[in-house]
Amino acid sequence: MKLNKEKLPIIYEAMAKNDADAWLIMGRETIMKSEPVLPVLGDLSFIIATTLVFTRDKCIAIVSPLDVEAYKTIDGVDEVWEYPGTMEDTIFEVLSGLKPRRLALDICSSDASADGLTVGMYRRLQRVLDRLETPPEVISAFPILSEVRGRKTPSQIEKIRDCAVQADKYLRSLPEICHEGMTSLEVFNYLHEIAYKDGYTMSWAASQCPSVACDPNVPQGHSGLIDTPLVKGCTVNIDYGVRKNGYCSDLQRMYYVLKDDEDDAPDDVKKAFYLVRDAIDAARRFMKPGVTGFQVDQIARHMIVDEGFDSWNAALGHQVGHDTHDGGTILANRRPRYNRTELIDTPLQVGNVFTIEPGIEIPQGRIGIEEDVVITENGTEFLCPRQEELILIRLK
């Protein structure tokens, strides 16, 4: 097991910024019941009940007798406490010495990535806190986790970039294999095969990645593939990403299937495409450290609504990298499911990697482009070549 030491300065800085004296991560059999932060912290998992406690300058591991020697070998773990009896007794001993005023726990109602503490383990911990002479104030670790997950290091950004570049390359190669009678299932299988051949896997569940929308009459959303033919005179929208080395991408690319007598897409299709493309670029140019996700969302949303199109029923974008939906701050408007300060009114930071993905519905299908961008000291940059023109498909 390894601890990602690049994350340690981010942890300690985030704890000080959010006035947390200790951050406690607790779990067992995490392969069965995921603790989402563990893969972010390193190559870590819990089998027998285990607790990690971060203070503002060190990492403490509270582990079973079977695990104590292994944890002593992990660079970045400063203290290893073996519990000879119950883990709760040793947690009590550690917290009695630390005397934290504010204790951060992985509990959060608005973000799955910060909600890893199970009810059962929380009840065990609560019995410990009740025994302390001065119980700490329990706070959500969401602000800490948002920075630990969201502030990607240079090496992490390059791994995400590689996944974005590869996914874009695979998506742009699609017209080469399109033929009369081709269906969305063939597109789906093609994008699987070329990725797996190069050692990549899918960014999300393989049964749902990619999403291939090639018929305006087929319902959209996070569902399994509906096998339908490519339709001449209609758009094709593909939502796709690949994963490798623990990181992933998330892109959408737009195609138009030419009718037999067409050499280009109709003007109304191109108009909608260019509007989405330009809204993405306007949002990207506005994004920089210190602005909020709500502000970014409004830039793109107003551009599209002001042209007479409906406001799409989704956020403008989400963080991506460790997972497809990577938690933390998002780019969204004030719809009820997004309207939380910690999600849309918290300033964006250097190292955040976001998707930007507005959409428009037209009679020929959905127009949706999705780009992956990273926030830098000076602004924001695309992680792979952006889509600037519709990709035309001539069925052979």
N, C-alpha and C positions, 0 to 999 in steps of 0.2 A: 504494500500500500504506500501511496505517496500523498503528500500535502502540496498543493500548488502554492509555492512560496511567493509567486508574483502577486497573489491575492492578499497576502498578509498585510502589507501597508494599507491597502484599500479597506480591509476590515477594521484596522485600528483607527484609521482616519474617520471612517463612517461612524464608528462607535462614539468617538469624541464629539463629532458634529451633532449627533443625535442624543448626546448626554446619557449614554448607556454605560453603566459600570461593568456589566457582564452580559454576555450573550450565550445562552445555553441551548445546545442542540442534543436531543435525546431520542433514542429509538432502539428498535431491535428487529431482526429479520427484515431488513429494509429492501431486500429483493422481492418480498411479498407485499410490503406496504411502504412505498417509496417515501424517502425524505428528500425532496427535490434539490436541496442545497448540497448534498454530499458529492455528486459528480462535479459540481462547480468548485468545491474546495479541493478536489483532487481525485485520485483513484481510491475512493473510500466507500465502504459499506459497513453496516452493522449487522452482526449475526446475534451473538449473545448481547443482552441489554448493555448499551454503551452511552456515555455522555461526553460531549465536548463542551468545554467552557472557555470562551474567549474573554479576556479582560482587555484593557486598552493597550497592553504591551506583551501579552503572552497567551499561549494556548495550553490548556490543561485537558488531559484525557482521563476519564474515569472508566475503568475497564475491568472485565472479569479476569480471574487468574489465568485462564487459557489464552487471553489476548495480551497480557501485560508485556511480554517480551517483544512481540511484534510491534506494539506501539512505541516502545523505546527506540526502535530503529527508524522511526519516521522523522525526517529532518523538518523542523518547524514546530514540532510538539515539544514544549518546554518542560512540562511536568507530566508524569504518568502515575496515577493513583490506582492501585489495585484494591478492589473491594472484596475482602475475605468473607463478608456476610452478605448483606443486601446492598445493592447499588444506592438505595435511598440513604442508608446510614453514611456512606462515603460522600454523597452529594451534600448531605447536611454538614459534614465536617469541613468540606471545601468551602461552602458558602458561609459557614460561621467564621472562617478565617478571612474571607474576602470582604464580607459585610457590604454587599452591593446595595446602593440606594435604589437603582433602577435596573431591573433584570429584563432583558429582551428575550422573548420566546417566539418560535416559529408558528404563530397563530395570526390569521388574517382572513377576514370575510370577503375581501375584494380581489385577492390574487392567489392563485393556486401555488405559485412558486414559493410563497412565504407562509404556507399553511401546512407544514409537514409534521407538526406535533400531533400525534393521535390523541383522542379523548382518553384512552386508557393510560397512556404515558403521562398525560397532563394530570390525571387524578393521582397517580403515584407521586408526581412532583409536588402537587398541592399539599400532600401530607407532610412533605419535607418543609415546605415554606411555612406551614402552620406551626412547626416546631421551633423556628428561628426566633431568637429574642426580639429582633427587629426585622420583620418580614419586609422584603423589598417591594417597591412598586413594580408590578408586572406590566410591561409594554410590548406591543407588537414589534417584531424584528423586521417588519416590512421595509422601513427606510434603510436599514443596514443591508438587507438582502437585495434591495433594488440597486444599490451601488455595487455590491459584490458580484452580482450576476451581470449588471448592466454595463459596468465600466470594463470593457474588454481590453486586454493588454495587446501590445503590438503582435506578439506571436499568435494570439487567438484571432485577431483581425485577419491575419494572413491565411489562417485555416478557413475562416468563413469566406474570405475572398476567393480562395481556390474553389470552394463548393459553388459559389455564385457564378464564377467564370465557366466552370464545367457545365452547370445546368443550362446556362445561356447558350453555350455551344451546342448542346444536345437539342435544345428547342429550335434553334435556327436551322438545324439539319433536316427537320421534319419534311419540308416540301420535296426533298429528293426521293422519298419513298411513297408519296401519296399517289393513289390510283383510283380508277373508277370502282365504286362499290366499297371503298375503304370505310371502316367503322371506327368509332371512338375506342373500341377494345383493341384494335390493331395499333392505334396511336399509343394507348396505354402500355401495351406489351413492348412496343419499340423503345419507349423511353425507359422502361425497366431494363431491357436487355443491354442497351448501350452503357447505362450507368453501372450495372453489375459487372459487365465485362471489364470496366476500368477500375473496379474495386470500390465503387461507391454504393451506398444503399439509399433508401428513400428518406426524406426529411421527416415525414410523419407516417402513419400507418400505411403499409404497402398496399392494402386493399383500397385506399382512398387517394393515394398519391401516384400519378397525377390526377387532378380533376380535369376532365376533357369535356367542354361544353360546345357541341357542334350542331345543335338543333335548338332554335329559340323556344320550342314547345316543351323542352325537357326541363323539369324543375332544377334549380341550382341549390347549392349548399354543401354542407359537410356530410356527404353520403357516399355510398359505394357507387361504382361506375354503372351508368345506364347505357347499354350498348346500342348506339344509333349510327346510321351512315352520315358521312360528311355531306353537307347540303350545298349545292352550287348556289351562289348568290347570297350566302349567309356567312357570318363570322364564325371563327373558332377561337375560343378562349381556353388556354391551358394554364392551370395553376400547379406548379411543380417545384421541387427542390431536391437536392441530394445531400447526403451526409457522409462524412469521413473523418476519422481521427477525433471523434467526439464533438464535431461541429457541423452546422448545416446551413443551407440557404433556403430562400423562399421567393420565387419569381412568378410573374404571369406574363405570358406573351400572347399577342393578338395576330390572328391570321384572317385572310379573306379568301374564300373559295370562289374562283372566277367562274362565271358562266361561260359557255362555249364561245359566245360572241363578244366577250369582254377581254380587254388587255389591262384594265386597272379597276380598282374598287370604285363604286359610285361616290359622288361628291358628298352625300350626306353621311356615308360611313366614314370617309376620310375626315370630314369636319369633326365628328364625334371623337375619332381617334386622336386628332391633333389637339383637341381641347383637353382630353385626359392627359396626353403627353405633356402639354404645356403647364397644366395644373400641378403635375408632379415636379416639374422643374422649378416652378415658382415656389412651391413648398420647400424644396431642397435648398434653394438659394436663400430662403428666409431662415432656415434652421441653423442654429449656432448655439454654443453653450450659453445657458441663461434664459433662453426663451422657453415657453411651455408647450406641451403637446396640444392644448386647446388652441393656442395662437396659431400653431402650424396648421392644424386641421382647418381653421377658418379661412386661411389663405386659399387652399385648394377648393374647399366646399363652396365658397362664394363665387369663385371663378366659374364653376360649373353651373350652379343654381342661377347665376345672373344671365346665363345664356339660355335659360328656359328649361333646363333639365331638372328632374327631381333630385333631391338630396338622397344619396344612397344610405341604406339602412345598416351602416357598419362604421367602424372607426376608419380614419385615414391610414393608420398604420400601427404596427406593434414592433416590439423588439424581437430580434432573432439572433441565433448563434448557438448557444448551448442546446436549445430546443427551437422548434419552429415558432411557437408562441412562448417567448422567453420571459414573460412576466415583467414586473416593474412598470415604469411610466409608459404611457401610450399616447398616440396622436389621435384625439377624438373630440367630438362635440359634447354637448351637455345632455345627451339622452340619458334616461334614468340608469341604464346599466353601466355607464361610464362616468357619471357626474360625481366623482369623488376627488377631493383635492390631491390626495396622494397619487392618483393615476394621471390626471390631466393638467393639474396646476403646479406641479413640481418642476423646477427648471431642468432642462436636458443637460447632459454632461459629455465632456470629451470621452470618447471610447464607446458611447452608445451606438449600437447598430440597429437601425430601424428599417422596416418596409415602408414604402409609400404606395398606396393602392386604391385610388379613387375609381369609381365605376359609373357607367352610363348605360341605360337600357334603350335600345333602338329596335325597330322592327326586325332587322337582320340578325339580332342577337345582342349579347352583352359585350360592351367595350370595357375591358378592364386590363390595365397594365400594372405590374407590380415590380418595383425596383428595390434593391437593397442598398442602403447608404450608411456611411459611418460619419459621426460627428468628430471633427478635428478642432484644433485650437483656433483655426481661422474660418471655420464654416462646416461644410458637409461635402463629401465626395461619393460618387457612385462606386460600388465594389466590382462592377463588371460593365461591359459596354451597354449603355441604355438602349431601349428600343425607340428609334426615331421615326420609323416608317412601318406601315402595315406589311406583314410578311404575306406575299401572294402565293396561293396554291393553285396550280393547274393540274387537275386530275388526269393522269396518263391513261 
